[in-house]
Amino acid sequence: MKKIIAIILILVLMLLILTACHTQKQENRKIQIVTSFYPMYIITQNIVQGISDVELKNMTSQNVGCLHDYTLTTADLMKIEIADIFIINGLGIENFTEKIAENYKETKIINASSGIENLINNENAHIWLDIDKYIKQVENIANELSKINQANAEQYKENGQLYKNKLEVLKILIKENTKQRKKCISFSESLAYLTNSMNLEMKIVKTDHEQNGLSAEMLSNAIEYVKENNIKNILIDKKTADNNAQIIASETGATIYVLDSGLTGSGSIDDYINIMKENLEQVKKMEE
């Protein structure tokens, strides 16, 4: 009988220890924040820096690029499975958002583009290239994180403001160096969002999202447009092929400039700022 009682006491003690360990593990668990892709990761990295009880991960690998028509992988779902908060760009880029909301009901989803009007293309909403819209995305993420995780609210808001201050300095730098409006043509809709930021008059020649070759008729029309409007600048995204641009350049004498839409990068906290500065250097070289 004594042995039975001793065994029961041992089992009870073990249960108490396991319960205490589980409780401690839950209490010590970091808040898991997952971003959908690189531009959202850089914003959030700035907002959560220095906050010890937050762990930030990017859902997609760093070289994925745009999520248009993206299919979620098993590795992606494993990250979302443990996410407390999932941050998306919105405006149609993440076509899997409804699926995640339906299957991961406890995960809070932050739409960085809430309240932002997209005037170009909902399926290619690279609005972070418009600095004013990007600053609004920073505000949205910082404010929503503050509501969801109130214990860190002050730090989120303070970090968000510090990042916005850096972006305002960048905005002034760009404005001072792009006073003359420059005409250009591009095959990348994503670069159209640089129109306001870089003071560009941009004609977009639409292709499919993967930027396959233009038809002979479309190419001929583009060449004619460049000649008639005396356009000297052709813009391409560094992530896309340049065969269309090369043909037009050879037929018109226009110069090709390679810009970065910020879909991938080094992972540095200042990567967006550095990318936009590099884009500025290209725009400064363009003819008026």
C-alpha positions as CSV (number, residue, x, y, z in Angstrom):
1,M,0.0,0.0,0.0
2,K,2.9,2.3,0.9
3,K,4.5,1.6,-2.5
4,I,1.3,2.4,-4.3
5,I,0.9,5.7,-2.4
6,A,4.6,6.5,-3.1
7,I,4.1,5.9,-6.8
8,I,1.0,8.1,-6.9
9,L,2.8,10.9,-5.1
10,I,5.7,10.6,-7.6
11,L,3.2,10.7,-10.5
12,V,1.4,13.7,-9.0
13,L,4.8,15.5,-8.5
14,M,5.8,14.8,-12.1
15,L,2.5,16.1,-13.3
16,L,3.0,19.3,-11.3
17,I,6.5,19.7,-12.6
18,L,5.4,19.2,-16.2
19,T,2.5,21.6,-15.8
20,A,4.8,24.2,-14.3
21,C,7.3,23.8,-17.1
22,H,4.5,24.1,-19.7
23,T,3.2,27.2,-18.0
24,Q,6.6,28.7,-17.8
25,K,7.2,27.9,-21.5
26,Q,3.9,29.6,-22.5
27,E,4.8,32.7,-20.4
28,N,8.3,32.9,-21.8
29,R,7.2,32.3,-25.4
30,K,8.1,35.1,-27.8
31,I,5.4,36.8,-29.9
32,Q,5.7,35.3,-33.4
33,I,5.4,37.8,-36.2
34,V,5.5,36.6,-39.8
35,T,5.6,38.9,-42.8
36,S,4.4,37.7,-46.2
37,F,7.4,38.9,-48.3
38,Y,10.5,41.1,-48.3
39,P,9.1,44.7,-48.4
40,M,6.9,43.9,-45.4
41,Y,9.8,42.2,-43.7
42,I,12.0,45.4,-43.9
43,I,9.3,47.6,-42.5
44,T,8.5,45.3,-39.7
45,Q,12.2,44.7,-38.9
46,N,12.5,48.5,-38.3
47,I,9.4,48.5,-36.1
48,V,10.3,45.6,-33.8
49,Q,14.0,46.2,-33.5
50,G,15.2,46.1,-29.9
51,I,12.0,44.4,-28.6
52,S,13.2,41.2,-26.9
53,D,10.0,39.3,-26.6
54,V,9.2,39.4,-30.3
55,E,10.5,37.1,-33.0
56,L,10.2,38.1,-36.6
57,K,10.3,35.8,-39.6
58,N,9.7,36.3,-43.3
59,M,7.3,33.7,-44.8
60,T,8.9,33.4,-48.2
61,S,12.6,33.0,-49.0
62,Q,14.5,36.2,-49.5
63,N,14.8,35.8,-53.3
64,V,11.2,35.0,-54.1
65,G,10.2,38.4,-55.3
66,C,6.6,39.3,-56.0
67,L,3.8,37.1,-54.6
68,H,1.5,37.5,-57.6
69,D,0.2,34.0,-58.4
70,Y,2.4,32.6,-55.6
71,T,1.5,29.2,-54.2
72,L,2.1,28.6,-50.5
73,T,4.6,25.9,-49.7
74,T,4.8,23.5,-46.8
75,A,7.6,25.5,-45.3
76,D,5.4,28.7,-45.5
77,L,2.5,27.0,-43.8
78,M,4.7,25.8,-41.0
79,K,5.7,29.4,-40.3
80,I,2.1,30.6,-40.4
81,E,1.1,27.7,-38.1
82,I,3.0,29.3,-35.2
83,A,2.4,32.9,-36.1
84,D,0.5,35.2,-33.7
85,I,0.6,38.0,-36.2
86,F,0.8,37.8,-40.0
87,I,1.6,41.0,-41.9
88,I,0.7,41.4,-45.6
89,N,1.0,44.2,-48.2
90,G,-2.6,43.8,-49.3
91,L,-4.3,45.3,-52.4
92,G,-4.4,41.9,-54.1
93,I,-0.8,40.9,-54.0
94,E,-1.2,38.0,-51.5
95,N,-4.0,36.0,-53.2
96,F,-3.9,33.4,-50.4
97,T,-5.0,35.8,-47.6
98,E,-8.5,34.4,-47.4
99,K,-7.2,30.9,-47.2
100,I,-4.9,31.8,-44.3
101,A,-7.7,33.7,-42.5
102,E,-10.0,30.8,-42.8
103,N,-7.6,28.1,-41.7
104,Y,-5.7,30.0,-39.0
105,K,-8.4,31.9,-37.2
106,E,-6.3,32.7,-34.1
107,T,-3.6,34.5,-36.2
108,K,-4.1,38.2,-36.4
109,I,-3.7,39.6,-39.9
110,I,-2.4,43.1,-40.4
111,N,-3.0,44.7,-43.8
112,A,-0.3,47.3,-44.3
113,S,-2.2,49.0,-47.1
114,S,-5.4,49.6,-45.1
115,G,-6.8,53.0,-46.1
116,I,-4.4,53.4,-49.0
117,E,-5.8,54.0,-52.5
118,N,-4.1,52.2,-55.3
119,L,-4.4,54.1,-58.5
120,I,-2.4,51.9,-60.8
121,N,-3.0,48.1,-60.7
122,N,-4.5,46.1,-57.8
123,E,-2.8,42.9,-59.0
124,N,0.6,44.5,-59.1
125,A,0.4,46.9,-56.2
126,H,4.0,47.6,-55.5
127,I,3.0,50.7,-53.6
128,W,6.0,50.7,-51.3
129,L,7.9,52.4,-54.2
130,D,5.8,55.4,-53.6
131,I,7.4,56.9,-50.5
132,D,4.3,58.6,-49.2
133,K,2.3,55.3,-49.4
134,Y,5.3,53.5,-47.9
135,I,5.3,55.8,-44.9
136,K,1.6,55.2,-44.5
137,Q,2.3,51.4,-44.5
138,V,4.8,52.0,-41.7
139,E,2.2,53.8,-39.7
140,N,-0.4,51.1,-40.3
141,I,1.9,48.3,-39.1
142,A,3.1,50.2,-36.1
143,N,-0.4,51.1,-35.0
144,E,-1.9,47.7,-35.5
145,L,1.0,46.0,-33.7
146,S,0.4,48.4,-30.8
147,K,-3.3,47.4,-30.6
148,I,-2.6,43.7,-30.7
149,N,0.4,43.6,-28.4
150,Q,-0.2,46.5,-26.1
151,A,2.7,45.6,-23.8
152,N,5.1,46.7,-26.5
153,A,2.9,49.5,-27.9
154,E,5.2,52.4,-27.0
155,Q,8.2,50.7,-28.5
156,Y,6.4,49.9,-31.7
157,K,5.2,53.5,-32.1
158,E,8.6,54.9,-31.2
159,N,10.5,52.7,-33.6
160,G,7.9,53.4,-36.3
161,Q,8.4,57.1,-35.8
162,L,12.2,56.8,-36.0
163,Y,11.8,54.9,-39.3
164,K,9.4,57.5,-40.7
165,N,11.9,60.2,-39.8
166,K,14.6,58.4,-41.9
167,L,12.1,58.1,-44.7
168,E,11.3,61.8,-44.6
169,V,15.0,62.6,-44.9
170,L,15.1,60.2,-47.9
171,K,12.1,61.9,-49.4
172,I,13.8,65.3,-49.2
173,L,17.0,64.0,-50.8
174,I,15.1,62.6,-53.7
175,K,13.0,65.7,-54.2
176,E,16.1,67.9,-54.2
177,N,17.6,65.7,-57.0
178,T,14.6,65.2,-59.2
179,K,13.3,68.8,-59.8
180,Q,13.2,68.3,-63.5
181,R,10.5,66.0,-64.7
182,K,11.9,63.3,-67.0
183,K,10.0,61.3,-69.6
184,C,10.5,57.5,-69.8
185,I,9.0,54.2,-71.0
186,S,8.9,51.0,-69.0
187,F,7.7,47.4,-69.4
188,S,7.4,46.9,-65.6
189,E,4.1,48.1,-64.0
190,S,5.8,47.9,-60.6
191,L,8.2,50.8,-61.5
192,A,5.1,53.0,-62.2
193,Y,4.9,53.5,-58.5
194,L,8.2,55.5,-58.7
195,T,6.3,58.1,-60.8
196,N,5.5,60.3,-57.8
197,S,8.6,59.6,-55.8
198,M,11.1,60.3,-58.6
199,N,9.1,62.9,-60.5
200,L,8.8,60.8,-63.7
201,E,6.5,61.0,-66.6
202,M,6.3,57.3,-67.3
203,K,4.6,55.4,-70.2
204,I,4.0,51.7,-69.2
205,V,4.0,49.2,-72.0
206,K,1.9,46.3,-70.6
207,T,3.1,42.7,-70.9
208,D,2.1,39.8,-68.9
209,H,3.3,39.6,-65.3
210,E,6.4,37.5,-66.2
211,Q,7.3,40.1,-68.8
212,N,7.4,37.8,-71.8
213,G,8.3,39.2,-75.2
214,L,6.0,41.6,-76.9
215,S,4.2,40.8,-80.1
216,A,5.7,42.3,-83.2
217,E,2.8,44.8,-83.4
218,M,3.2,45.9,-79.8
219,L,6.9,46.2,-80.2
220,S,6.4,48.3,-83.3
221,N,3.9,50.6,-81.5
222,A,6.3,51.0,-78.6
223,I,9.1,52.0,-80.9
224,E,6.9,54.5,-82.7
225,Y,5.7,56.0,-79.4
226,V,9.3,56.5,-78.2
227,K,10.3,58.2,-81.5
228,E,7.2,60.4,-81.7
229,N,7.5,61.6,-78.0
230,N,11.3,62.0,-78.1
231,I,11.7,59.6,-75.2
232,K,15.4,59.1,-74.3
233,N,15.0,56.8,-71.3
234,I,13.9,53.1,-71.0
235,L,13.4,51.8,-67.5
236,I,13.6,48.1,-66.6
237,D,13.4,46.2,-63.3
238,K,16.5,44.4,-62.4
239,K,14.4,41.2,-61.8
240,T,13.1,41.1,-65.4
241,A,14.5,40.3,-68.8
242,D,15.7,43.2,-71.0
243,N,15.1,41.8,-74.5
244,N,12.2,44.2,-75.3
245,A,14.2,47.2,-74.0
246,Q,17.3,46.2,-76.0
247,I,15.3,46.1,-79.2
248,I,13.6,49.5,-78.6
249,A,17.0,51.0,-77.6
250,S,18.7,49.8,-80.7
251,E,15.8,51.2,-82.9
252,T,15.5,54.6,-81.2
253,G,18.8,55.4,-79.6
254,A,17.2,55.6,-76.1
255,T,19.2,54.5,-73.1
256,I,18.3,51.6,-70.8
257,Y,18.4,52.2,-67.0
258,V,18.0,49.4,-64.5
259,L,16.0,50.1,-61.4
260,D,15.2,48.0,-58.3
261,S,11.6,47.4,-57.2
262,G,12.8,46.3,-53.7
263,L,11.4,42.8,-53.9
264,T,14.6,41.3,-52.7
265,G,17.7,42.5,-50.9
266,S,20.4,42.1,-48.3
267,G,18.1,41.9,-45.3
268,S,19.7,45.1,-43.8
269,I,17.4,47.2,-41.8
270,D,18.1,50.2,-44.1
271,D,17.8,48.2,-47.3
272,Y,14.7,50.0,-48.6
273,I,16.5,53.3,-48.1
274,N,19.6,52.1,-49.8
275,I,17.6,50.7,-52.7
276,M,15.8,53.9,-53.3
277,K,19.1,55.8,-53.2
278,E,20.4,53.5,-55.9
279,N,17.3,54.2,-57.9
280,L,17.8,57.9,-57.5
281,E,21.3,57.6,-58.9
282,Q,19.9,56.0,-62.0
283,V,17.2,58.6,-62.4
284,K,19.8,61.4,-62.0
285,K,21.6,60.0,-65.1
286,M,18.5,60.1,-67.3
287,E,18.0,62.7,-70.0
288,E,15.3,65.3,-69.6
